[in-house]
Amino acid sequence: MPSVMSPNVQVASPLGASNTTAPTQFIETSLETYAYRRFGGGAAPPLVFLQHFTGTLDNWDPAVTDALAAGREVILFESAGVGRSTGEVPDTIAGMAAHLLAFADALGLTEVDLLGFSLGGMVAQQAALDRPSLVRKMLLVGTAPEGGEDIMHLEKPELRQVLEDPNLQGLQVLVKLFFTPSESSQAAGQAFVARLAARTGEWEPISGPKVAGAQLAAFRAWERVDGVRFGKLRKITQPCLVVNGVFDNMIPVRNSYALGEHLPRGMLLTYPDAGHGSLFQFYESFVRHASLFLDSEVL
């Protein structure tokens, strides 16, 4: 295991490195010790990636991370209780956001962009509310606002059919969950898992039932409406690019429509014949749009 860094020590990003080769680093904070990977470089603020339900550092597609790292530093963050990060997974989104802020403080980050995918998009929204000065722009992909609908209800027949299929193992489960049944989408899914398998460095432990249980509890709490529904979105003033596939069975696209409607500076991009993993299916288009959004001076 790489050495653990003391709080507030910023480790240089390995220029020219890739998601497939970047070493896993660890940093100790006042809350926990977090695993992360850091690579790329440029003048833009670092782009911090926040992962999906039960996902680890190993579930990020190098076709997305490496292309975006060509113009900026990329930091892949593994929150408490996931992978080799210490501690317990919080059962609230606010608790997860607190870990992200502790991590940013430990690395000495004062301004970042956030790419939040699925669960990570909820954490990004909360972090922007809790510390708006830290977050410059956000990419909110396959996610939902607080008070959203049908967020990761794994008991739905179309999801249970995949999760309980004994013939599906490992990353093949993601192919069925993240991509539509069409031939082209399934082919894109197979290409996605092949890219994930190309990693040459050490791998993270796979998330188990304890991680899943805490994150599902956080989803259920996030669905509850306290006060004016979507009222908090009006307080998120950062430019946001909202992205989803129109056939997302895990976090339906109507949640992205709500984000696009209620975020004061939100833009919405949807992909046809795509599900939860639209950014991996249409990675070239996603990276192009994401880069233009991140590099633009105004929204």
C-alpha positions as CSV (number, residue, x, y, z in Angstrom):
1,M,0.0,0.0,0.0
2,P,1.4,3.5,-0.9
3,S,2.4,5.6,2.1
4,V,-0.3,7.7,3.8
5,M,0.1,11.5,3.4
6,S,-0.3,13.8,6.4
7,P,-3.2,16.3,6.3
8,N,-2.7,19.4,4.1
9,V,0.1,17.8,2.1
10,Q,-0.7,18.2,-1.6
11,V,0.8,15.4,-3.8
12,A,1.7,16.4,-7.3
13,S,-0.3,14.9,-10.1
14,P,1.7,12.5,-12.3
15,L,1.8,14.2,-15.7
16,G,1.1,11.9,-18.6
17,A,-0.4,9.2,-16.3
18,S,-3.6,7.5,-17.1
19,N,-6.5,6.1,-15.1
20,T,-5.2,2.7,-16.1
21,T,-1.7,3.3,-14.6
22,A,-2.1,6.1,-12.0
23,P,-1.1,4.8,-8.5
24,T,-3.7,4.8,-5.7
25,Q,-2.7,7.3,-3.1
26,F,-3.9,7.8,0.5
27,I,-4.4,10.9,2.6
28,E,-5.2,11.2,6.2
29,T,-7.7,13.7,7.4
30,S,-9.5,14.7,10.6
31,L,-12.3,12.3,9.6
32,E,-10.8,9.3,7.8
33,T,-8.0,8.2,5.4
34,Y,-9.2,8.4,1.8
35,A,-8.0,6.6,-1.3
36,Y,-7.7,8.6,-4.5
37,R,-6.0,8.8,-7.8
38,R,-4.6,11.9,-9.4
39,F,-3.3,12.6,-12.9
40,G,-3.3,15.0,-15.8
41,G,-2.6,18.7,-15.6
42,G,-3.4,22.1,-16.9
43,A,-4.3,25.6,-15.7
44,A,-8.0,24.8,-15.1
45,P,-9.2,24.0,-11.6
46,P,-8.9,20.3,-10.7
47,L,-11.9,18.1,-11.8
48,V,-12.9,15.8,-8.9
49,F,-14.9,12.7,-9.8
50,L,-17.5,11.4,-7.4
51,Q,-18.6,7.8,-8.0
52,H,-21.9,5.9,-8.4
53,F,-23.7,3.4,-6.1
54,T,-21.2,0.9,-4.8
55,G,-18.6,2.1,-7.3
56,T,-14.9,2.3,-6.5
57,L,-11.9,4.0,-8.2
58,D,-11.8,1.1,-10.6
59,N,-15.2,1.8,-12.1
60,W,-14.2,5.0,-13.8
61,D,-13.9,4.7,-17.6
62,P,-10.4,5.8,-18.8
63,A,-12.0,7.0,-22.1
64,V,-13.7,9.7,-20.0
65,T,-11.1,10.4,-17.3
66,D,-8.0,10.4,-19.5
67,A,-9.6,12.6,-22.2
68,L,-10.7,15.1,-19.6
69,A,-7.2,15.0,-18.0
70,A,-5.7,16.2,-21.2
71,G,-6.7,19.7,-20.3
72,R,-6.9,19.7,-16.5
73,E,-5.9,17.7,-13.4
74,V,-8.3,14.9,-12.6
75,I,-8.8,13.6,-9.1
76,L,-10.7,10.4,-8.5
77,F,-12.1,10.3,-4.9
78,E,-13.1,7.3,-2.9
79,S,-15.3,8.3,0.1
80,A,-15.4,6.8,3.6
81,G,-16.0,3.1,3.8
82,V,-15.6,2.4,0.1
83,G,-12.7,0.5,-1.4
84,R,-9.6,1.1,0.8
85,S,-10.8,4.3,2.4
86,T,-11.3,3.9,6.1
87,G,-14.4,4.4,8.1
88,E,-18.1,3.7,7.6
89,V,-20.3,4.7,4.7
90,P,-22.7,7.5,5.9
91,D,-26.4,6.8,5.4
92,T,-27.1,10.4,4.3
93,I,-25.9,12.5,1.4
94,A,-24.9,15.3,3.8
95,G,-22.6,12.9,5.6
96,M,-20.9,11.9,2.3
97,A,-20.5,15.5,1.4
98,A,-18.7,16.1,4.7
99,H,-16.1,13.5,3.7
100,L,-15.6,15.2,0.3
101,L,-15.0,18.6,2.0
102,A,-12.5,17.0,4.5
103,F,-10.7,15.4,1.5
104,A,-10.5,18.7,-0.3
105,D,-9.2,20.5,2.8
106,A,-6.5,17.9,3.3
107,L,-5.3,18.3,-0.3
108,G,-5.3,22.0,0.0
109,L,-7.9,22.4,-2.7
110,T,-9.6,25.8,-2.7
111,E,-11.5,25.7,-6.1
112,V,-12.6,22.6,-8.0
113,D,-15.0,21.5,-10.6
114,L,-17.1,18.4,-9.7
115,L,-18.2,15.5,-11.9
116,G,-20.8,13.7,-9.9
117,F,-22.2,10.5,-11.4
118,S,-25.4,9.0,-10.0
119,L,-24.9,9.0,-6.2
120,G,-21.9,11.3,-6.8
121,G,-24.1,13.9,-8.4
122,M,-26.2,14.1,-5.2
123,V,-23.0,14.5,-3.1
124,A,-21.9,17.2,-5.5
125,Q,-25.1,19.2,-5.1
126,Q,-24.8,18.9,-1.3
127,A,-21.2,20.0,-1.3
128,A,-22.1,23.0,-3.5
129,L,-24.7,24.0,-0.9
130,D,-22.5,23.4,2.1
131,R,-19.4,25.2,0.7
132,P,-20.3,27.2,-2.4
133,S,-16.9,28.9,-2.5
134,L,-15.1,25.6,-3.2
135,V,-17.2,24.6,-6.3
136,R,-16.8,26.4,-9.6
137,K,-18.8,24.2,-12.0
138,M,-20.6,20.9,-11.8
139,L,-21.3,18.0,-14.2
140,L,-24.3,16.2,-12.9
141,V,-24.7,12.9,-14.7
142,G,-27.4,10.3,-14.2
143,T,-28.4,11.8,-10.9
144,A,-31.4,13.4,-9.2
145,P,-32.2,16.4,-7.1
146,E,-33.2,16.1,-3.4
147,G,-36.9,15.2,-3.5
148,G,-36.4,13.3,-6.8
149,E,-38.4,10.2,-7.8
150,D,-37.7,6.5,-8.3
151,I,-34.0,6.8,-7.2
152,M,-32.3,3.4,-7.3
153,H,-35.3,1.2,-6.4
154,L,-33.6,-2.1,-6.9
155,E,-36.8,-4.0,-6.2
156,K,-38.2,-2.9,-9.6
157,P,-38.7,-5.9,-11.9
158,E,-36.4,-4.6,-14.6
159,L,-33.6,-4.2,-12.1
160,R,-34.2,-7.3,-10.1
161,Q,-34.1,-9.4,-13.3
162,V,-30.5,-8.2,-13.9
163,L,-29.3,-8.3,-10.3
164,E,-30.7,-11.8,-9.6
165,D,-29.6,-13.3,-12.9
166,P,-27.1,-16.1,-12.0
167,N,-25.6,-16.0,-15.5
168,L,-24.4,-12.4,-15.0
169,Q,-21.1,-12.0,-13.2
170,G,-18.8,-9.1,-12.3
171,L,-18.8,-6.2,-14.8
172,Q,-21.4,-7.9,-17.0
173,V,-24.0,-6.8,-14.5
174,L,-23.1,-3.2,-15.3
175,V,-23.5,-3.8,-19.0
176,K,-27.1,-4.8,-18.4
177,L,-27.8,-2.0,-15.9
178,F,-26.0,0.9,-17.5
179,F,-26.8,0.2,-21.2
180,T,-30.1,-0.3,-23.1
181,P,-31.0,-3.7,-24.7
182,S,-30.2,-2.5,-28.2
183,E,-27.4,-4.2,-30.1
184,S,-25.4,-0.9,-30.4
185,S,-25.8,0.0,-26.7
186,Q,-24.8,-3.5,-25.5
187,A,-21.8,-3.4,-27.8
188,A,-20.8,-0.1,-26.2
189,G,-21.3,-1.8,-22.8
190,Q,-18.8,-4.5,-23.7
191,A,-16.3,-1.9,-24.9
192,F,-16.8,-0.1,-21.6
193,V,-15.9,-3.1,-19.5
194,A,-13.0,-3.9,-21.7
195,R,-11.6,-0.5,-21.0
196,L,-12.1,-0.9,-17.2
197,A,-10.3,-4.3,-17.3
198,A,-7.2,-2.6,-18.9
199,R,-6.0,-1.2,-15.6
200,T,-2.4,-2.4,-14.8
201,G,-2.1,-1.0,-11.2
202,E,-3.6,-2.3,-8.0
203,W,-7.3,-2.8,-7.7
204,E,-9.8,-1.8,-5.0
205,P,-11.9,-4.2,-3.0
206,I,-15.4,-4.7,-4.4
207,S,-18.2,-3.1,-2.4
208,G,-20.3,-5.5,-0.3
209,P,-23.8,-5.4,1.2
210,K,-22.8,-3.1,4.0
211,V,-21.7,-0.4,1.5
212,A,-24.9,-0.9,-0.5
213,G,-27.2,-0.8,2.5
214,A,-25.9,2.5,3.7
215,Q,-26.0,4.1,0.3
216,L,-29.5,2.8,-0.3
217,A,-30.6,4.4,3.0
218,A,-29.1,7.7,1.8
219,F,-31.1,7.4,-1.4
220,R,-34.3,6.9,0.5
221,A,-33.6,9.9,2.7
222,W,-32.7,12.0,-0.4
223,E,-36.1,11.3,-1.9
224,R,-37.9,12.8,1.0
225,V,-39.3,16.3,0.6
226,D,-38.8,18.8,3.4
227,G,-40.2,22.2,2.7
228,V,-40.6,23.4,-0.9
229,R,-39.8,20.6,-3.3
230,F,-36.6,21.5,-5.3
231,G,-36.3,24.7,-3.4
232,K,-32.7,24.1,-2.5
233,L,-31.8,23.9,-6.2
234,R,-32.4,27.6,-6.5
235,K,-29.5,28.2,-4.1
236,I,-27.0,26.3,-6.3
237,T,-25.7,29.2,-8.4
238,Q,-22.8,27.4,-10.0
239,P,-23.1,26.6,-13.8
240,C,-24.2,22.9,-14.1
241,L,-24.3,20.6,-17.1
242,V,-26.9,17.9,-16.4
243,V,-26.5,14.7,-18.5
244,N,-28.5,11.5,-18.7
245,G,-29.7,8.8,-21.1
246,V,-33.4,8.9,-21.9
247,F,-33.9,5.2,-20.9
248,D,-32.2,5.3,-17.5
249,N,-34.0,2.6,-15.4
250,M,-31.9,3.3,-12.3
251,I,-32.5,7.1,-11.9
252,P,-35.1,8.0,-14.5
253,V,-34.4,10.9,-16.8
254,R,-37.3,12.9,-15.4
255,N,-35.0,13.7,-12.4
256,S,-32.6,15.3,-14.9
257,Y,-35.4,17.3,-16.4
258,A,-36.2,18.6,-12.9
259,L,-32.5,19.6,-12.4
260,G,-32.5,21.3,-15.7
261,E,-35.7,23.2,-14.9
262,H,-34.8,24.3,-11.4
263,L,-31.1,25.0,-11.4
264,P,-30.6,28.7,-12.1
265,R,-27.6,28.0,-14.4
266,G,-28.4,24.5,-15.5
267,M,-28.1,23.1,-19.0
268,L,-29.6,19.7,-19.9
269,L,-28.1,17.1,-22.3
270,T,-29.8,13.8,-23.0
271,Y,-28.6,10.9,-25.1
272,P,-30.9,8.6,-27.2
273,D,-30.9,4.8,-26.8
274,A,-28.9,5.3,-23.6
275,G,-29.4,4.4,-20.0
276,H,-27.6,5.2,-16.7
277,G,-24.1,4.9,-18.3
278,S,-24.7,7.4,-21.1
279,L,-21.4,9.1,-20.5
280,F,-19.6,5.8,-21.1
281,Q,-21.7,4.8,-24.1
282,F,-21.2,8.2,-25.9
283,Y,-17.9,9.0,-24.3
284,E,-16.5,11.0,-27.2
285,S,-19.6,13.3,-27.3
286,F,-19.7,13.5,-23.5
287,V,-16.0,14.6,-23.2
288,R,-16.5,17.1,-26.0
289,H,-19.5,18.7,-24.4
290,A,-18.0,18.5,-20.9
291,S,-14.8,20.1,-22.0
292,L,-16.6,23.0,-23.8
293,F,-18.7,23.5,-20.7
294,L,-15.7,23.5,-18.3
295,D,-13.6,25.7,-20.5
296,S,-16.3,28.3,-21.3
297,E,-16.1,31.6,-19.5
298,V,-19.9,32.2,-19.3
299,L,-23.0,30.0,-19.3
